[in-house]
């Protein structure tokens, strides 16, 4: 097989195509750190310095006032019950809190977009689209966060659109099996409302594996399944690509998740997941986000506040759900191995999926790189002939640079990639079984264009060419250690932690979480002095005259921001390298892991005998 016929997916290619992504919530803007051309970098004069000092003072007030407004918005959103942040009107079709057993999910139908009603937007000849948002710490709505979104594009193409939401608090003791059965009822209801039109599943991030479970379990009742930034191969990765995959092993496995949920009185706080996300790239989430806001506070304030309302709305998962997710997926990697047991008599087999799968991944995504989005394919299918004989069609599409959140929130991505996917569903279903790469030719470079202004083609690929480094033996040892630690914790420690935890202590722990305290400390409710800051900011806005974008001192400020960002990035890379070396030392050497297991086993036996 020649490279001219087949594009080989290799680790070298993945690494080569990963530039530093922009701040996630500003995917559609030029980087907030970009300056002017070198020719415009003028030497500052005395007047420039004076103007800059005034400008910095004004921007400082406006910056802190923006953080005050963010804090007030966060508390207001909490008081409102953390409703889904959809930019579309909707009605509730099914509320799974009334199911038996109850779960904290609901099925919505989008009924209005702007001034247009459902009847004006929808072509009933087209299949319905069900969008599933991830339960990854935040609330639902990212798939319909704004007009140019997955929901907006599906409506634009005439599809009836349904949206699966969830509520802030899980039902007590709800399990992954309970959620799966509720989602299956949602799919059945949409299929009933649109007879003869199997619904299209649209799974974002962690909702992708939930959509995959449905595709495997609802054989013949659903149409194409689209997985956006969704991990299915949890051990896949490479040095410097996805440090999150080794985090569970470094912490000793599932027991830490279990312990945190026990402290939360049976609930796992999604703020921990959001904090993990920010810690992955602190130079982006902690430094550039705020430095970019300070540098362009006049134009970035509204965008910042809009995104932060969603980002700081933290939802909970039940102990049973979170332990099940960590145990079966992130630590156990049981989905691609065909060992994920949903309930008695129901084990997921990805080979059962017959409806087309469309996988959208990005080389700039450090949460779900192409390794984890595509690495499961050669684990499930031995070769291309095996895939074809199974009658399956798998199509993948990659973006060269967009970050993880940009896959869902970027308007330009929605207007091009998501629109192209939706406009190509009939072509995808008509493909003969096999593996394909979806290519979008967009000569205009305009993300607003649509067919025939852009062209889509499907190039056949080979399963054998999906080659990513594997460390299965090391991760298998990490899984074994996790099981031993979890057994020890569940037997000897968990009962005591649960005995001392209660709703009051869980509420205290919730509001003392750094992801909340770092926000609400600037609210007027917590700090009445912030009202005075709001008054000053109002006066400044009345008289403010921002400096020109190519002002010499602003350019120097951006240079400084970029230098600090680069320093933090270098430190973060050193940290990740140290983590990877530690993981390899702990689990890459069989004797160390085996000695630990023998010691742990001896402790358990001693405890049981006593």
C-alpha positions in Angstrom: 0.0 0.0 0.0 1.5 3.4 -1.0 1.3 6.7 0.8 -0.1 8.3 -2.3 -3.2 6.1 -2.0 -3.6 6.2 1.7 -2.9 8.9 4.2 -1.1 7.3 7.1 -2.2 8.5 10.5 0.9 8.5 12.7 2.1 10.0 15.9 4.6 12.1 13.9 1.8 13.6 12.0 -0.2 14.3 15.1 2.6 16.0 16.9 3.6 18.0 13.8 0.1 19.4 13.5 -0.3 20.7 17.0 0.3 24.4 17.3 -0.5 26.2 20.5 -4.3 26.8 20.5 -5.8 30.1 21.4 -7.7 30.8 24.6 -10.6 28.4 24.4 -13.5 30.8 24.8 -12.0 33.2 22.2 -11.7 30.7 19.4 -13.2 33.0 16.8 -11.1 36.1 17.6 -7.5 36.7 16.7 -5.3 36.0 19.7 -5.6 38.6 22.4 -1.8 38.7 22.4 -1.3 39.6 18.8 0.4 42.9 18.2 1.0 45.0 15.2 3.6 44.5 12.5 7.2 45.2 13.4 7.2 48.4 11.4 4.6 49.8 13.7 6.6 49.2 16.9 7.4 52.8 17.5 9.6 54.1 20.3 7.3 55.5 23.1 7.5 59.2 23.9 6.6 61.1 27.0 3.0 61.7 25.9 2.7 58.0 25.1 3.8 57.1 28.6 1.3 59.5 30.2 -1.6 58.2 28.0 -0.6 54.6 28.8 -0.6 55.3 32.5 -4.1 56.7 32.3 -5.3 53.9 30.1 -3.8 51.2 32.5 -5.5 52.8 35.5 -8.9 52.9 33.6 -8.5 49.3 32.4 -7.6 48.1 35.8 -10.9 49.4 37.2 -12.8 48.0 34.3 -11.0 44.6 34.6 -11.9 44.2 38.3 -15.4 45.4 37.6 -15.7 42.6 35.0 -14.7 40.1 37.7 -17.3 41.7 40.0 -19.9 41.2 37.3 -18.8 37.6 36.7 -19.2 36.9 40.4 -22.6 38.5 40.5 -23.7 36.5 37.4 -22.4 33.3 39.0 -24.5 33.8 42.2 -27.5 34.9 40.2 -27.2 31.8 38.0 -27.0 29.6 41.2 -30.1 31.3 42.7 -32.0 30.6 39.4 -31.2 26.9 39.8 -28.5 26.8 37.1 -30.9 26.5 34.1 -29.5 25.3 30.7 -27.9 28.2 28.8 -29.5 27.6 25.4 -29.9 30.4 23.0 -33.2 28.9 21.7 -36.7 28.5 23.1 -37.7 25.0 24.0 -40.3 22.8 25.5 -39.9 19.7 27.7 -40.9 16.4 26.0 -39.8 14.0 28.8 -38.5 14.5 32.3 -36.6 11.5 33.5 -36.9 12.6 37.1 -40.4 11.0 36.9 -39.0 7.7 35.5 -38.5 4.6 37.6 -35.7 4.8 38.6 -35.5 8.6 38.4 -32.5 10.3 36.9 -31.7 14.0 36.5 -32.2 14.2 32.7 -34.8 15.7 30.4 -35.5 15.7 26.7 -36.2 19.1 25.1 -37.5 20.1 21.7 -36.2 23.3 20.2 -39.4 25.3 19.2 -38.1 28.7 18.2 -34.9 30.3 16.8 -35.0 34.1 17.1 -38.3 35.3 15.6 -38.8 32.1 13.6 -41.1 29.4 15.0 -40.4 25.6 14.8 -42.8 25.2 11.8 -40.9 27.9 9.8 -37.5 26.3 10.4 -38.2 22.5 10.1 -38.4 20.2 7.1 -40.3 17.2 8.4 -38.8 15.1 5.6 -35.4 15.4 7.3 -34.4 13.1 10.2 -34.5 14.6 13.7 -31.2 15.5 15.4 -30.7 14.7 19.1 -27.8 16.8 20.7 -26.3 15.4 23.9 -24.1 17.7 25.9 -21.4 16.3 28.2 -21.7 16.0 32.0 -18.1 17.0 32.5 -18.5 19.4 35.4 -20.6 22.1 33.8 -24.2 22.5 32.9 -25.8 21.8 29.5 -26.1 24.2 26.7 -22.7 24.3 25.0 -24.1 22.6 21.9 -26.7 25.4 21.6 -24.8 28.2 23.4 -25.4 30.7 20.6 -27.1 31.1 17.2 -24.0 29.7 15.3 -23.8 26.4 17.1 -24.6 22.7 16.5 -28.2 23.4 17.3 -28.3 26.5 15.1 -26.7 24.7 12.2 -29.1 21.7 12.5 -32.1 24.0 12.5 -30.6 26.0 9.6 -30.4 22.7 7.6 -34.1 22.0 8.4 -33.7 19.2 10.9 -36.1 18.9 13.9 -33.8 19.4 16.8 -34.0 17.8 20.3 -31.7 18.6 23.1 -30.8 16.3 26.1 -30.2 18.3 29.3 -29.5 17.4 32.9 -30.1 19.0 36.2 -27.6 20.2 38.8 -28.3 17.5 41.3 -28.3 13.8 40.5 -31.0 11.6 41.8 -29.7 9.8 44.9 -27.7 6.7 43.9 -28.4 7.0 40.1 -26.1 4.8 38.1 -24.7 4.8 34.5 -27.2 2.1 33.7 -30.1 4.2 35.0 -28.9 7.1 32.8 -28.5 4.8 29.8 -32.0 3.4 30.0 -33.4 7.0 30.3 -31.5 8.1 27.2 -32.8 5.1 25.4 -36.4 6.1 26.2 -35.6 9.5 24.9 -34.4 8.0 21.6 -37.5 5.8 21.4 -39.7 8.8 21.9 -38.1 10.9 19.2 -38.3 7.9 16.8 -42.0 7.6 17.7 -42.6 11.3 16.9 -40.8 11.0 13.6 -41.8 7.6 12.2 -39.5 6.3 9.5 -36.8 8.9 10.3 -34.2 7.4 12.6 -32.8 10.2 14.7 -29.3 11.4 14.3 -27.2 11.4 17.5 -24.9 14.3 18.2 -22.6 13.6 21.1 -20.2 16.2 22.5 -17.1 15.3 24.5 -18.0 12.9 27.3 -21.5 12.6 25.9 -19.9 10.9 22.9 -19.4 7.7 24.8 -23.0 7.9 26.0 -24.1 8.3 22.3 -21.8 5.3 21.4 -23.5 3.2 24.0 -26.9 4.1 22.5 -25.6 3.3 19.0 -24.5 -0.2 20.2 -27.7 -0.8 22.2 -30.3 0.7 19.9 -29.3 -1.2 16.8 -31.5 -0.4 13.8 -33.4 2.4 15.5 -31.0 5.4 15.1 -29.3 7.0 12.2 -25.8 8.4 11.9 -23.9 9.1 15.2 -21.6 12.1 15.3 -18.9 12.2 18.0 -17.3 15.6 18.6 -14.1 15.6 20.6 -15.2 12.3 22.2 -12.7 9.9 23.7 -13.4 6.2 23.2 -9.8 4.9 23.5 -8.7 6.1 27.0 -5.2 4.6 27.2 -4.2 6.0 23.8 -1.8 8.9 23.6 1.8 9.9 23.4 4.4 11.8 25.4 3.4 15.5 25.6 0.0 14.9 23.9 -2.5 14.1 26.6 -1.2 14.1 30.2 -4.7 13.6 31.6 -4.7 10.0 30.6 -2.0 9.2 33.2 -3.5 11.2 36.0 -5.6 8.3 37.4 -2.5 6.1 37.7 -0.5 8.8 39.5 -3.3 9.2 42.0 -3.5 5.5 42.7 -6.7 5.0 40.7 -10.4 5.2 41.4 -10.2 5.4 45.2 -9.5 9.2 45.2 -12.7 9.8 43.1 -14.6 7.6 45.5 -13.2 9.4 48.5 -14.1 12.9 47.1 -17.7 11.7 46.4 -17.9 10.3 49.9 -16.8 13.7 51.4 -19.6 15.3 49.2 -22.2 13.1 50.9 -22.6 10.9 47.9 -22.1 13.6 45.2 -19.1 14.4 43.1 -18.6 18.1 42.6 -18.1 19.0 38.9 -15.9 21.9 40.0 -13.1 19.4 40.4 -13.4 18.4 36.7 -13.3 22.1 35.7 -10.2 22.7 37.8 -8.5 19.7 36.2 -9.2 21.2 32.8 -7.7 24.6 33.8 -4.6 22.9 35.2 -3.9 21.2 32.0 -2.8 24.4 30.4 -2.5 27.1 33.1 -0.8 29.5 30.6 -4.1 29.6 28.7 -6.8 29.1 31.3 -5.2 31.1 34.1 -2.8 33.6 32.5 -3.9 34.4 29.0 -7.6 34.5 29.7 -7.2 37.2 32.3 -4.3 39.0 30.6 -6.2 39.0 27.3 -9.3 40.5 29.1 -7.1 43.2 30.7 -5.5 44.1 27.4 -8.8 44.4 25.5 -11.3 44.9 28.2 -13.3 47.3 26.1 -14.1 44.7 23.5 -13.8 41.4 25.3 -15.9 42.1 28.4 -19.2 40.8 27.0 -17.7 37.7 25.4 -15.8 36.9 28.6 -19.0 37.3 30.8 -21.1 35.2 28.4 -18.7 32.3 28.4 -17.9 32.5 32.1 -21.6 32.2 33.0 -21.6 28.7 31.6 -18.0 27.9 32.7 -18.7 28.7 36.4 -22.0 26.8 36.6 -20.8 23.6 38.2 -23.0 20.5 38.3 -22.8 17.3 40.4 -22.6 13.7 39.5 -23.6 10.8 41.8 -20.9 8.8 43.6 -22.0 5.7 41.6 -21.8 7.5 38.3 -18.4 9.0 38.8 -16.8 5.9 40.2 -18.3 3.9 37.3 -17.0 6.3 34.7 -13.5 6.4 36.2 -13.4 2.6 36.8 -14.8 1.5 33.4 -13.5 4.2 31.1 -10.6 6.3 32.2 -8.8 3.7 34.3 -10.2 0.4 32.9 -10.5 1.4 29.2 -13.3 -1.3 29.0 -15.2 0.3 26.1 -12.8 -0.5 23.3 -12.1 -3.9 24.9 -15.8 -4.9 24.8 -15.8 -5.3 28.6 -18.1 -2.4 29.6 -21.0 -3.9 31.4 -23.9 -1.5 31.6 -26.2 -3.8 33.6 -26.9 -7.5 34.1 -26.9 -9.2 30.7 -25.8 -6.1 28.8 -22.2 -5.7 27.9 -21.3 -3.1 25.2 -19.8 -4.4 22.0 -18.8 -1.7 19.6 -18.9 -4.2 16.7 -22.7 -4.2 17.1 -22.9 -0.6 15.8 -24.2 -0.7 12.3 -25.2 3.0 11.8 -22.5 5.2 10.4 -20.1 6.9 12.8 -18.8 10.4 12.1 -15.8 11.3 14.3 -14.7 15.0 14.5 -11.4 15.5 16.2 -8.7 18.2 16.3 -4.9 18.2 16.5 -5.2 21.1 18.8 -7.3 19.3 21.3 -5.3 18.2 24.4 -8.4 16.7 26.1 -9.4 14.3 23.3 -6.6 14.2 20.7 -7.0 12.0 17.6 -5.2 9.3 19.5 -8.2 8.9 21.8 -10.9 9.7 19.2 -9.6 7.2 16.7 -7.4 4.8 18.5 -10.2 2.4 19.3 -10.8 1.5 15.6 -7.8 -0.9 15.2 -8.5 -2.3 18.7 -12.1 -3.3 17.6 -11.4 -4.2 14.0 -8.4 -6.3 13.1 -8.0 -4.7 9.7 -9.9 -2.9 6.9 -11.5 -6.2 5.6 -12.8 -6.9 9.1 -14.4 -3.5 9.2 -16.0 -4.0 5.8 -17.2 -7.5 6.6 -18.9 -6.0 9.7 -20.8 -3.7 7.4 -19.7 -0.6 9.2 -18.9 2.9 7.8 -16.7 5.1 9.9 -15.9 8.6 8.7 -13.4 10.9 10.5 -12.8 14.6 10.1 -10.0 16.6 11.6 -9.3 20.2 12.3 -5.6 21.3 12.4 -5.6 23.6 15.4 -8.9 24.3 17.2 -8.9 23.5 20.9 -11.3 21.2 22.8 -13.9 23.7 23.6 -13.6 25.3 20.2 -15.0 22.1 18.7 -18.4 23.0 20.4 -18.4 26.7 20.9 -16.5 28.2 17.9 -18.9 29.9 15.5 -16.5 29.4 12.6 -16.3 25.7 13.3 -20.1 25.5 13.5 -20.6 27.3 10.2 -18.1 25.1 8.3 -17.4 21.7 9.8 -20.7 21.1 11.6 -22.7 22.4 8.7 -20.7 20.3 6.3 -21.3 17.2 8.4 -25.1 17.8 8.5 -25.3 18.6 4.8 -23.4 15.3 4.0 -25.5 12.8 6.0 -27.2 11.3 3.0 -23.8 10.9 1.2 -22.3 9.2 4.3 -25.2 6.8 4.6 -24.7 5.9 0.9 -21.0 5.0 1.4 -20.0 1.3 1.1 -18.6 -0.1 4.3 -15.1 1.0 5.1 -13.0 3.8 6.8 -13.1 7.2 5.2 -11.5 10.6 5.9 -13.9 13.5 5.2 -12.2 16.4 3.4 -13.7 19.9 3.1 -12.4 22.0 0.2 -13.2 25.6 1.0 -11.3 27.8 -1.5 -13.0 31.0 -0.3 -11.8 30.4 3.3 -15.3 31.8 4.3 -16.8 29.8 7.2 -20.2 31.2 6.2 -20.2 29.4 2.9 -22.2 26.3 2.1 -22.5 23.9 -0.7 -21.7 24.4 -3.6 -19.3 27.1 -2.3 -17.4 24.3 -0.5 -17.0 20.8 -1.6 -16.9 17.6 0.5 -15.2 14.4 -0.5 -14.6 11.1 1.2 -11.2 9.5 0.8 -10.9 5.8 1.7 -8.4 5.0 4.4 -7.1 1.8 5.9 -7.6 0.6 9.5 -4.0 -0.7 9.4 -2.7 2.8 9.0 -4.2 4.1 12.3 -1.0 3.7 14.3 -0.6 5.3 17.7 1.9 4.3 20.4 0.4 2.0 23.0 1.5 1.4 26.6 -1.2 -1.1 27.4 1.0 -3.2 29.8 1.8 -0.1 31.9 -1.9 1.0 31.9 -3.0 -2.6 32.7 -0.8 -2.5 35.8 -2.2 0.9 36.7 -5.7 -0.6 36.4 -4.7 -3.5 38.7 -3.3 -1.2 41.3 -6.4 0.9 41.1 -8.6 -2.1 41.7 -6.5 -3.1 44.8 -6.6 0.5 46.2 -10.4 0.7 45.5 -11.0 -2.6 47.2 -9.0 -1.5 50.3 -10.7 1.9 50.4 -14.2 0.6 50.0 -13.7 -2.0 52.7 -11.8 -0.2 55.4 -12.1 3.6 54.9 -15.2 4.5 52.9 -17.7 3.5 55.6 -16.0 5.8 58.1 -15.9 8.7 55.6 -19.6 8.3 54.8 -20.4 8.1 58.5 -19.0 11.6 59.2 -20.2 13.2 55.9 -23.6 15.0 55.9 -25.4 17.5 53.7 -24.1 20.4 55.9 -20.4 19.4 55.5 -20.9 18.7 51.8 -22.4 22.2 51.3 -19.4 23.8 53.2 -17.0 21.9 51.0 -18.9 23.0 47.9 -18.7 26.7 48.7 -15.1 26.4 49.8 -13.9 25.0 46.5 -11.2 27.2 44.9 -13.2 27.3 41.6 -16.0 29.0 43.5 -14.1 31.1 46.1 -11.9 32.6 43.4 -15.1 33.9 41.7 -17.6 34.9 44.4 -15.0 36.8 46.5 -15.5 39.7 44.1 -19.3 39.7 44.3 -21.3 42.5 45.9 -23.1 40.0 48.0 -19.9 38.8 49.6 -17.9 42.1 49.4 -20.2 45.2 49.6 -17.2 47.4 48.7 -17.4 46.1 45.2 -20.5 48.4 44.6 -18.2 51.4 44.9 -16.0 49.9 42.2 -19.0 49.5 39.9 -19.9 53.2 40.3 -16.3 54.2 39.4 -16.3 51.9 36.4 -19.6 53.4 35.2 -18.0 56.9 35.3 -14.9 55.7 33.5 -17.0 54.2 30.7 -18.6 57.6 30.2 -15.3 59.3 29.5 -13.1 56.5 28.3 -11.1 56.9 25.1 -9.1 53.6 24.5 -5.7 53.8 23.1 -5.2 52.9 19.4 -4.5 49.2 18.9 -0.9 49.9 17.6 0.0 52.2 20.5 3.7 51.5 21.4 3.1 50.8 25.0 0.2 48.4 24.2 2.5 46.5 21.9 5.1 46.3 24.7 2.4 45.1 27.1 1.4 42.3 24.7 5.1 41.3 24.3 5.3 41.0 28.1 2.1 38.9 28.2 3.5 36.6 25.5 6.8 36.2 27.3 5.1 35.3 30.6 2.8 32.9 28.7 5.8 31.2 27.1 7.5 30.9 30.4 4.4 29.3 31.9 4.1 27.0 28.9 7.7 25.8 29.3 7.1 25.1 33.0 3.9 23.2 32.2 5.7 21.1 29.7 8.4 20.3 32.2 5.7 19.4 34.7 4.0 17.1 32.2 7.3 15.4 31.4 8.0 14.8 35.1 4.5 13.3 35.4 5.1 11.0 32.5 8.4 9.9 33.8 6.9 9.2 37.2 4.1 7.1 35.6 6.7 5.1 33.6 8.7 4.5 36.8 5.7 3.4 38.7 4.0 1.2 36.1 6.5 0.7 33.3 8.6 -1.5 35.5 6.6 -4.7 36.4 8.5 -5.4 39.7 7.5 -2.1 41.3 3.8 -2.5 40.6 3.8 -6.2 41.6 5.6 -5.4 44.9 2.9 -2.9 45.7 0.1 -5.3 44.9 1.7 -8.0 47.1 2.0 -5.4 50.0 -1.6 -4.2 49.5 -2.9 -7.8 49.4 -1.0 -8.6 52.7 -2.6 -5.5 54.4 -6.1 -6.5 53.3 -5.6 -10.1 54.5 -4.3 -8.9 57.9 -7.2 -6.5 58.2 -9.8 -9.2 57.4 -8.2 -11.7 59.8 -8.2 -9.2 62.6 
